[in-house]
Amino acid sequence: MKDTAFPLLGLALLAFAGLTGLADSALAQQTVSACQPPQADEYLLLVVSQTKESQQQIQRTLPENTQTTVCRYLEDTVTRIAGFRSIEDAKGWARYVQEIVGLSAFVVRPASTRPSTNSLGYNPQPLGQGYAVLVDYFNQPELASQVRQLLGSNVGLVSYGQRPYLLARYTTSEREANSTLRQLSDRGFWSMVVDSRRVTLLKPVVNF
């Protein structure tokens, strides 16, 4: 009995520590406030950063004295980067973060310059219930046109698991999703079917 007491105590302490860590993580997520909208004369860059590691990675990437805060946008934890005075600068950094750092990023425009709801610009929003067929484009934007030609339909850009993917198909039919997956896989695309409720739509149509 004496030989097993300490291992059992150690396991109990580890289990308690794990539960405490989960509780701290949940509390940290709850205390993250909603993101503030951009000022009238600035553009925001929002980078999906659910973990401390990704948030620190962004900080190491940005120039010193960059204004950043961690906040909630829709259902994601993001790093809010403020102070961009032109849409070109903001989009340039968004591309850099996505292609070099490997994190999903998108631009939020000031209210006076936001496009209408029919625009094909940045307008992040969660997909509804159903199935999303995603394609990993490995920082090769030209794959979007290949997917579009294969399927004969527009291709979008989404965020899933803190990474950008091409949205090949969004449907409520599991059969249609699996059919699209087989079609893509047969042509050598790295694709997958996921729960669309966990996917954030960044652009409904991409024209790389």
ChimeraX attribute file (.defattr): number of C-alpha atoms within 10 A of each C-alpha:
attribute: neighborCount
match mode: 1-to-1
recipient: residues
	/A:1	5
	/A:2	6
	/A:3	7
	/A:4	8
	/A:5	9
	/A:6	11
	/A:7	11
	/A:8	11
	/A:9	11
	/A:10	11
	/A:11	11
	/A:12	12
	/A:13	12
	/A:14	12
	/A:15	12
	/A:16	12
	/A:17	12
	/A:18	12
	/A:19	12
	/A:20	12
	/A:21	12
	/A:22	12
	/A:23	12
	/A:24	12
	/A:25	12
	/A:26	11
	/A:27	11
	/A:28	10
	/A:29	15
	/A:30	10
	/A:31	10
	/A:32	14
	/A:33	13
	/A:34	15
	/A:35	17
	/A:36	12
	/A:37	15
	/A:38	19
	/A:39	14
	/A:40	11
	/A:41	14
	/A:42	18
	/A:43	26
	/A:44	25
	/A:45	26
	/A:46	26
	/A:47	26
	/A:48	27
	/A:49	26
	/A:50	18
	/A:51	13
	/A:52	9
	/A:53	10
	/A:54	19
	/A:55	19
	/A:56	12
	/A:57	14
	/A:58	19
	/A:59	14
	/A:60	10
	/A:61	12
	/A:62	14
	/A:63	9
	/A:64	8
	/A:65	6
	/A:66	11
	/A:67	11
	/A:68	19
	/A:69	17
	/A:70	20
	/A:71	22
	/A:72	23
	/A:73	19
	/A:74	13
	/A:75	12
	/A:76	18
	/A:77	23
	/A:78	28
	/A:79	25
	/A:80	25
	/A:81	21
	/A:82	20
	/A:83	16
	/A:84	19
	/A:85	12
	/A:86	13
	/A:87	15
	/A:88	11
	/A:89	12
	/A:90	24
	/A:91	20
	/A:92	11
	/A:93	17
	/A:94	20
	/A:95	17
	/A:96	15
	/A:97	20
	/A:98	18
	/A:99	18
	/A:100	11
	/A:101	14
	/A:102	16
	/A:103	23
	/A:104	25
	/A:105	26
	/A:106	23
	/A:107	24
	/A:108	23
	/A:109	25
	/A:110	16
	/A:111	14
	/A:112	9
	/A:113	11
	/A:114	13
	/A:115	14
	/A:116	9
	/A:117	8
	/A:118	6
	/A:119	12
	/A:120	14
	/A:121	18
	/A:122	18
	/A:123	19
	/A:124	19
	/A:125	17
	/A:126	17
	/A:127	17
	/A:128	16
	/A:129	14
	/A:130	15
	/A:131	24
	/A:132	29
	/A:133	24
	/A:134	31
	/A:135	26
	/A:136	17
	/A:137	17
	/A:138	12
	/A:139	14
	/A:140	10
	/A:141	14
	/A:142	11
	/A:143	17
	/A:144	25
	/A:145	17
	/A:146	13
	/A:147	21
	/A:148	16
	/A:149	12
	/A:150	13
	/A:151	15
	/A:152	10
	/A:153	13
	/A:154	17
	/A:155	25
	/A:156	22
	/A:157	22
	/A:158	26
	/A:159	25
	/A:160	19
	/A:161	14
	/A:162	23
	/A:163	17
	/A:164	27
	/A:165	25
	/A:166	26
	/A:167	27
	/A:168	27
	/A:169	20
	/A:170	22
	/A:171	15
	/A:172	13
	/A:173	12
	/A:174	13
	/A:175	11
	/A:176	15
	/A:177	23
	/A:178	16
	/A:179	13
	/A:180	20
	/A:181	22
	/A:182	15
	/A:183	15
	/A:184	21
	/A:185	14
	/A:186	10
	/A:187	10
	/A:188	9
	/A:189	18
	/A:190	14
	/A:191	21
	/A:192	18
	/A:193	18
	/A:194	16
	/A:195	15
	/A:196	21
	/A:197	14
	/A:198	18
	/A:199	25
	/A:200	24
	/A:201	23
	/A:202	25
	/A:203	21
	/A:204	19
	/A:205	18
	/A:206	18
	/A:207	12
	/A:208	9
